[in-house]
Amino acid sequence: MQHILAIDGGGSRTRCLVINRDGHIAGAAESGPSNHLLVDADTVKKSLDDAVTESMREAGIEGSDVACISAGLAGVDYDGRGADEMATVFRAAANSAPRICNCCCYR
């Protein structure tokens, strides 16, 4: 079954939900901050990785079960400023992510 990872990354915490094809939450996790304007890149990567890994563990899925990742990330403006920096960090943290559907306003 294919799942979507929905990530809300902010200045105080990062949340990740695993959503199944029926639209139900299959897993959820919370970790530390991921606003790249407030914390260093290593902290951002760790927070994203921790939230993603734990939510997938809770849902009982692996990377191959993820169809798409969508992330709303603080520090990325509506006009896309900051998106490149966060997309680079996010891709590194997400390891073998199949596809990033939306990284805030970044496409």
MILUMGU-952954 format. One line per field, with one value per atom (N, C-alpha, C): atom name; residue number from 1; z, x, y. Coordinates in nm, 3 decimals. Example, Ala and Ser with C-alpha at 12.3 -4.5 7.8 and 13.67 -1.06 7.14 Angstrom:
<marlos>
a: (N | CA | C | N | CA | C)
k: (1 | 1 | 1 | 2 | 2 | 2)
up: (0.780 | 0.780 | 0.780 | 0.708 | 0.714 | 0.787)
east: (1.319 | 1.230 | 1.320 | 1.285 | 1.367 | 1.290)
north: (-0.569 | -0.450 | -0.330 | -0.225 | -0.106 | 0.003)
</marlos>
This chain:
<marlos>
a: (N | CA | C | N | CA | C | N | CA | C | N | CA | C | N | CA | C | N | CA | C | N | CA | C | N | CA | C | N | CA | C | N | CA | C | N | CA | C | N | CA | C | N | CA | C | N | CA | C | N | CA | C | N | CA | C | N | CA | C | N | CA | C | N | CA | C | N | CA | C | N | CA | C | N | CA | C | N | CA | C | N | CA | C | N | CA | C | N | CA | C | N | CA | C | N | CA | C | N | CA | C | N | CA | C | N | CA | C | N | CA | C | N | CA | C | N | CA | C | N | CA | C | N | CA | C | N | CA | C | N | CA | C | N | CA | C | N | CA | C | N | CA | C | N | CA | C | N | CA | C | N | CA | C | N | CA | C | N | CA | C | N | CA | C | N | CA | C | N | CA | C | N | CA | C | N | CA | C | N | CA | C | N | CA | C | N | CA | C | N | CA | C | N | CA | C | N | CA | C | N | CA | C | N | CA | C | N | CA | C | N | CA | C | N | CA | C | N | CA | C | N | CA | C | N | CA | C | N | CA | C | N | CA | C | N | CA | C | N | CA | C | N | CA | C | N | CA | C | N | CA | C | N | CA | C | N | CA | C | N | CA | C | N | CA | C | N | CA | C | N | CA | C | N | CA | C | N | CA | C | N | CA | C | N | CA | C | N | CA | C | N | CA | C | N | CA | C | N | CA | C | N | CA | C | N | CA | C | N | CA | C | N | CA | C | N | CA | C | N | CA | C | N | CA | C | N | CA | C | N | CA | C | N | CA | C | N | CA | C | N | CA | C | N | CA | C | N | CA | C | N | CA | C | N | CA | C | N | CA | C | N | CA | C | N | CA | C | N | CA | C | N | CA | C)
k: (1 | 1 | 1 | 2 | 2 | 2 | 3 | 3 | 3 | 4 | 4 | 4 | 5 | 5 | 5 | 6 | 6 | 6 | 7 | 7 | 7 | 8 | 8 | 8 | 9 | 9 | 9 | 10 | 10 | 10 | 11 | 11 | 11 | 12 | 12 | 12 | 13 | 13 | 13 | 14 | 14 | 14 | 15 | 15 | 15 | 16 | 16 | 16 | 17 | 17 | 17 | 18 | 18 | 18 | 19 | 19 | 19 | 20 | 20 | 20 | 21 | 21 | 21 | 22 | 22 | 22 | 23 | 23 | 23 | 24 | 24 | 24 | 25 | 25 | 25 | 26 | 26 | 26 | 27 | 27 | 27 | 28 | 28 | 28 | 29 | 29 | 29 | 30 | 30 | 30 | 31 | 31 | 31 | 32 | 32 | 32 | 33 | 33 | 33 | 34 | 34 | 34 | 35 | 35 | 35 | 36 | 36 | 36 | 37 | 37 | 37 | 38 | 38 | 38 | 39 | 39 | 39 | 40 | 40 | 40 | 41 | 41 | 41 | 42 | 42 | 42 | 43 | 43 | 43 | 44 | 44 | 44 | 45 | 45 | 45 | 46 | 46 | 46 | 47 | 47 | 47 | 48 | 48 | 48 | 49 | 49 | 49 | 50 | 50 | 50 | 51 | 51 | 51 | 52 | 52 | 52 | 53 | 53 | 53 | 54 | 54 | 54 | 55 | 55 | 55 | 56 | 56 | 56 | 57 | 57 | 57 | 58 | 58 | 58 | 59 | 59 | 59 | 60 | 60 | 60 | 61 | 61 | 61 | 62 | 62 | 62 | 63 | 63 | 63 | 64 | 64 | 64 | 65 | 65 | 65 | 66 | 66 | 66 | 67 | 67 | 67 | 68 | 68 | 68 | 69 | 69 | 69 | 70 | 70 | 70 | 71 | 71 | 71 | 72 | 72 | 72 | 73 | 73 | 73 | 74 | 74 | 74 | 75 | 75 | 75 | 76 | 76 | 76 | 77 | 77 | 77 | 78 | 78 | 78 | 79 | 79 | 79 | 80 | 80 | 80 | 81 | 81 | 81 | 82 | 82 | 82 | 83 | 83 | 83 | 84 | 84 | 84 | 85 | 85 | 85 | 86 | 86 | 86 | 87 | 87 | 87 | 88 | 88 | 88 | 89 | 89 | 89 | 90 | 90 | 90 | 91 | 91 | 91 | 92 | 92 | 92 | 93 | 93 | 93 | 94 | 94 | 94 | 95 | 95 | 95 | 96 | 96 | 96 | 97 | 97 | 97 | 98 | 98 | 98 | 99 | 99 | 99 | 100 | 100 | 100 | 101 | 101 | 101 | 102 | 102 | 102 | 103 | 103 | 103 | 104 | 104 | 104 | 105 | 105 | 105 | 106 | 106 | 106 | 107 | 107 | 107)
up: (0.000 | 0.000 | 0.000 | -0.082 | -0.089 | 0.016 | 0.072 | 0.177 | 0.141 | 0.208 | 0.195 | 0.330 | 0.327 | 0.448 | 0.444 | 0.547 | 0.558 | 0.674 | 0.644 | 0.743 | 0.768 | 0.898 | 0.942 | 1.022 | 0.962 | 1.029 | 1.074 | 1.201 | 1.255 | 1.344 | 1.411 | 1.496 | 1.630 | 1.674 | 1.803 | 1.792 | 1.684 | 1.668 | 1.522 | 1.493 | 1.360 | 1.379 | 1.301 | 1.308 | 1.174 | 1.178 | 1.055 | 1.072 | 0.974 | 0.970 | 0.851 | 0.868 | 0.758 | 0.728 | 0.606 | 0.565 | 0.465 | 0.489 | 0.396 | 0.283 | 0.190 | 0.072 | 0.107 | 0.224 | 0.268 | 0.337 | 0.351 | 0.414 | 0.564 | 0.621 | 0.765 | 0.808 | 0.929 | 0.984 | 1.030 | 0.970 | 1.003 | 1.102 | 1.112 | 1.204 | 1.224 | 1.340 | 1.371 | 1.464 | 1.448 | 1.536 | 1.542 | 1.648 | 1.670 | 1.713 | 1.667 | 1.704 | 1.725 | 1.722 | 1.750 | 1.635 | 1.647 | 1.549 | 1.414 | 1.309 | 1.174 | 1.091 | 1.157 | 1.084 | 1.059 | 0.933 | 0.899 | 0.928 | 0.955 | 0.991 | 1.139 | 1.219 | 1.364 | 1.419 | 1.349 | 1.398 | 1.285 | 1.320 | 1.220 | 1.136 | 1.025 | 0.930 | 0.991 | 1.081 | 1.145 | 1.230 | 1.301 | 1.383 | 1.295 | 1.185 | 1.091 | 1.038 | 0.993 | 0.939 | 1.044 | 1.167 | 1.273 | 1.305 | 1.315 | 1.347 | 1.239 | 1.112 | 1.002 | 1.001 | 1.014 | 1.011 | 1.126 | 1.247 | 1.363 | 1.345 | 1.298 | 1.280 | 1.172 | 1.061 | 0.950 | 0.991 | 1.049 | 1.088 | 1.189 | 1.292 | 1.396 | 1.345 | 1.263 | 1.211 | 1.119 | 1.039 | 0.952 | 1.035 | 1.141 | 1.229 | 1.292 | 1.340 | 1.401 | 1.302 | 1.176 | 1.073 | 1.021 | 1.052 | 1.005 | 0.856 | 0.806 | 0.663 | 0.643 | 0.519 | 0.478 | 0.369 | 0.330 | 0.227 | 0.098 | 0.063 | -0.062 | -0.057 | 0.063 | 0.079 | 0.067 | 0.052 | 0.047 | -0.098 | -0.134 | -0.271 | -0.287 | -0.179 | -0.191 | -0.054 | -0.053 | 0.069 | 0.043 | 0.135 | 0.126 | 0.257 | 0.248 | 0.369 | 0.368 | 0.478 | 0.503 | 0.603 | 0.563 | 0.643 | 0.673 | 0.803 | 0.843 | 0.792 | 0.757 | 0.703 | 0.552 | 0.491 | 0.346 | 0.316 | 0.248 | 0.221 | 0.107 | 0.102 | -0.001 | -0.142 | -0.156 | -0.288 | -0.321 | -0.232 | -0.256 | -0.197 | -0.140 | -0.078 | 0.036 | 0.037 | 0.139 | 0.100 | -0.009 | -0.050 | -0.093 | -0.165 | -0.211 | -0.094 | 0.006 | 0.123 | 0.195 | 0.217 | 0.288 | 0.205 | 0.076 | -0.008 | -0.005 | -0.005 | 0.003 | 0.134 | 0.244 | 0.376 | 0.387 | 0.337 | 0.347 | 0.268 | 0.149 | 0.067 | 0.136 | 0.197 | 0.268 | 0.388 | 0.460 | 0.577 | 0.538 | 0.426 | 0.384 | 0.317 | 0.300 | 0.240 | 0.105 | 0.098 | -0.031 | -0.061 | -0.029 | -0.054 | -0.201 | -0.232 | -0.371 | -0.450 | -0.387 | -0.459 | -0.358 | -0.369 | -0.286 | -0.367 | -0.324 | -0.399 | -0.379 | -0.258 | -0.228 | -0.106 | -0.119 | -0.006 | 0.012 | 0.086 | 0.103 | -0.035 | -0.077 | -0.209 | -0.314 | -0.276 | -0.369 | -0.455 | -0.585 | -0.674 | -0.770)
east: (0.085 | 0.000 | 0.089 | 0.057 | 0.133 | 0.084 | 0.177 | 0.148 | 0.205 | 0.154 | 0.205 | 0.264 | 0.381 | 0.437 | 0.403 | 0.337 | 0.301 | 0.380 | 0.464 | 0.555 | 0.526 | 0.521 | 0.505 | 0.630 | 0.720 | 0.845 | 0.846 | 0.876 | 0.874 | 0.992 | 0.984 | 1.092 | 1.102 | 0.994 | 0.999 | 0.984 | 0.921 | 0.905 | 0.877 | 0.892 | 0.865 | 0.771 | 0.664 | 0.569 | 0.560 | 0.542 | 0.526 | 0.409 | 0.321 | 0.210 | 0.230 | 0.198 | 0.193 | 0.045 | 0.005 | -0.135 | -0.149 | -0.245 | -0.264 | -0.359 | -0.380 | -0.464 | -0.608 | -0.652 | -0.788 | -0.800 | -0.688 | -0.689 | -0.677 | -0.647 | -0.633 | -0.488 | -0.468 | -0.334 | -0.287 | -0.178 | -0.124 | -0.008 | 0.052 | 0.163 | 0.184 | 0.238 | 0.264 | 0.384 | 0.460 | 0.575 | 0.606 | 0.676 | 0.716 | 0.862 | 0.935 | 1.075 | 1.107 | 1.234 | 1.280 | 1.259 | 1.318 | 1.297 | 1.360 | 1.299 | 1.356 | 1.349 | 1.342 | 1.347 | 1.493 | 1.536 | 1.676 | 1.729 | 1.638 | 1.681 | 1.714 | 1.669 | 1.687 | 1.786 | 1.802 | 1.892 | 1.986 | 2.095 | 2.194 | 2.143 | 2.209 | 2.167 | 2.165 | 2.259 | 2.259 | 2.136 | 2.093 | 1.972 | 1.849 | 1.845 | 1.733 | 1.726 | 1.840 | 1.843 | 1.801 | 1.851 | 1.816 | 1.667 | 1.613 | 1.471 | 1.383 | 1.415 | 1.339 | 1.352 | 1.475 | 1.499 | 1.429 | 1.436 | 1.371 | 1.220 | 1.158 | 1.013 | 0.970 | 1.042 | 1.009 | 1.028 | 1.144 | 1.175 | 1.076 | 1.045 | 0.954 | 0.811 | 0.764 | 0.627 | 0.615 | 0.719 | 0.717 | 0.726 | 0.806 | 0.814 | 0.678 | 0.612 | 0.481 | 0.379 | 0.389 | 0.296 | 0.333 | 0.455 | 0.499 | 0.531 | 0.585 | 0.616 | 0.764 | 0.809 | 0.946 | 0.942 | 1.059 | 1.068 | 0.999 | 1.002 | 0.939 | 0.787 | 0.731 | 0.586 | 0.539 | 0.634 | 0.601 | 0.592 | 0.474 | 0.452 | 0.494 | 0.484 | 0.503 | 0.531 | 0.608 | 0.634 | 0.592 | 0.514 | 0.474 | 0.511 | 0.581 | 0.629 | 0.600 | 0.547 | 0.533 | 0.641 | 0.738 | 0.856 | 0.874 | 0.881 | 0.905 | 1.041 | 1.051 | 1.176 | 1.177 | 1.073 | 1.059 | 0.944 | 0.973 | 0.872 | 0.779 | 0.664 | 0.564 | 0.619 | 0.721 | 0.778 | 0.891 | 0.915 | 1.015 | 1.152 | 1.171 | 1.301 | 1.325 | 1.442 | 1.478 | 1.444 | 1.369 | 1.326 | 1.442 | 1.537 | 1.651 | 1.731 | 1.756 | 1.831 | 1.758 | 1.629 | 1.553 | 1.534 | 1.516 | 1.499 | 1.625 | 1.742 | 1.868 | 1.879 | 1.852 | 1.858 | 1.751 | 1.632 | 1.522 | 1.551 | 1.602 | 1.635 | 1.741 | 1.840 | 1.944 | 1.885 | 1.794 | 1.733 | 1.637 | 1.571 | 1.472 | 1.534 | 1.665 | 1.739 | 1.684 | 1.614 | 1.568 | 1.424 | 1.388 | 1.251 | 1.217 | 1.102 | 1.066 | 1.041 | 0.976 | 0.939 | 0.895 | 0.947 | 0.900 | 0.795 | 0.670 | 0.559 | 0.554 | 0.581 | 0.569 | 0.653 | 0.741 | 0.821 | 0.785 | 0.679 | 0.619 | 0.584 | 0.645 | 0.613 | 0.711 | 0.800 | 0.902 | 0.848 | 0.867 | 0.822 | 0.933)
north: (-0.119 | 0.000 | 0.125 | 0.222 | 0.346 | 0.446 | 0.519 | 0.616 | 0.752 | 0.855 | 0.991 | 1.030 | 1.094 | 1.154 | 1.302 | 1.350 | 1.491 | 1.549 | 1.649 | 1.704 | 1.851 | 1.886 | 2.024 | 2.058 | 2.136 | 2.169 | 2.313 | 2.334 | 2.469 | 2.500 | 2.614 | 2.661 | 2.592 | 2.527 | 2.459 | 2.307 | 2.260 | 2.116 | 2.082 | 1.953 | 1.899 | 1.781 | 1.779 | 1.668 | 1.599 | 1.468 | 1.390 | 1.294 | 1.292 | 1.197 | 1.105 | 0.979 | 0.883 | 0.864 | 0.896 | 0.887 | 0.772 | 0.682 | 0.570 | 0.609 | 0.516 | 0.544 | 0.576 | 0.530 | 0.558 | 0.694 | 0.763 | 0.895 | 0.889 | 0.773 | 0.759 | 0.773 | 0.823 | 0.837 | 0.700 | 0.653 | 0.522 | 0.533 | 0.651 | 0.673 | 0.821 | 0.856 | 0.997 | 1.007 | 1.114 | 1.137 | 1.286 | 1.323 | 1.461 | 1.462 | 1.563 | 1.577 | 1.724 | 1.756 | 1.892 | 1.989 | 2.108 | 2.216 | 2.187 | 2.245 | 2.229 | 2.356 | 2.470 | 2.598 | 2.631 | 2.625 | 2.644 | 2.785 | 2.879 | 3.014 | 3.025 | 2.927 | 2.933 | 2.832 | 2.719 | 2.614 | 2.570 | 2.506 | 2.465 | 2.347 | 2.323 | 2.220 | 2.081 | 2.051 | 1.918 | 1.897 | 2.001 | 1.992 | 1.974 | 2.048 | 2.035 | 1.892 | 1.838 | 1.701 | 1.600 | 1.615 | 1.520 | 1.527 | 1.647 | 1.661 | 1.599 | 1.627 | 1.569 | 1.417 | 1.369 | 1.225 | 1.155 | 1.211 | 1.149 | 1.140 | 1.249 | 1.250 | 1.152 | 1.151 | 1.061 | 0.916 | 0.885 | 0.747 | 0.693 | 0.771 | 0.724 | 0.707 | 0.800 | 0.787 | 0.665 | 0.639 | 0.522 | 0.393 | 0.395 | 0.278 | 0.249 | 0.355 | 0.339 | 0.284 | 0.327 | 0.280 | 0.142 | 0.096 | -0.034 | -0.036 | 0.076 | 0.083 | 0.110 | 0.089 | 0.118 | 0.225 | 0.271 | 0.375 | 0.339 | 0.211 | 0.168 | 0.179 | 0.196 | 0.211 | 0.355 | 0.448 | 0.591 | 0.637 | 0.689 | 0.738 | 0.883 | 0.961 | 1.106 | 1.165 | 1.272 | 1.348 | 1.492 | 1.546 | 1.686 | 1.754 | 1.868 | 1.934 | 2.083 | 2.129 | 2.272 | 2.308 | 2.389 | 2.414 | 2.562 | 2.593 | 2.731 | 2.776 | 2.901 | 2.955 | 2.957 | 2.903 | 2.908 | 3.004 | 3.113 | 3.214 | 3.172 | 3.237 | 3.210 | 3.228 | 3.314 | 3.337 | 3.239 | 3.143 | 3.041 | 3.069 | 3.190 | 3.218 | 3.120 | 3.059 | 2.962 | 2.819 | 2.802 | 2.668 | 2.581 | 2.637 | 2.557 | 2.502 | 2.587 | 2.543 | 2.429 | 2.447 | 2.345 | 2.220 | 2.232 | 2.113 | 2.028 | 2.091 | 2.018 | 1.942 | 2.010 | 1.946 | 1.837 | 1.866 | 1.772 | 1.645 | 1.659 | 1.541 | 1.456 | 1.520 | 1.445 | 1.371 | 1.436 | 1.373 | 1.262 | 1.277 | 1.179 | 1.057 | 1.059 | 0.946 | 0.906 | 0.794 | 0.740 | 0.778 | 0.899 | 0.944 | 0.930 | 0.874 | 0.852 | 0.980 | 1.076 | 1.198 | 1.302 | 1.421 | 1.531 | 1.604 | 1.593 | 1.653 | 1.803 | 1.847 | 1.989 | 2.019 | 2.112 | 2.159 | 2.305 | 2.327 | 2.458 | 2.513 | 2.620 | 2.674 | 2.627 | 2.540 | 2.491 | 2.380 | 2.387 | 2.280 | 2.245)
</marlos>
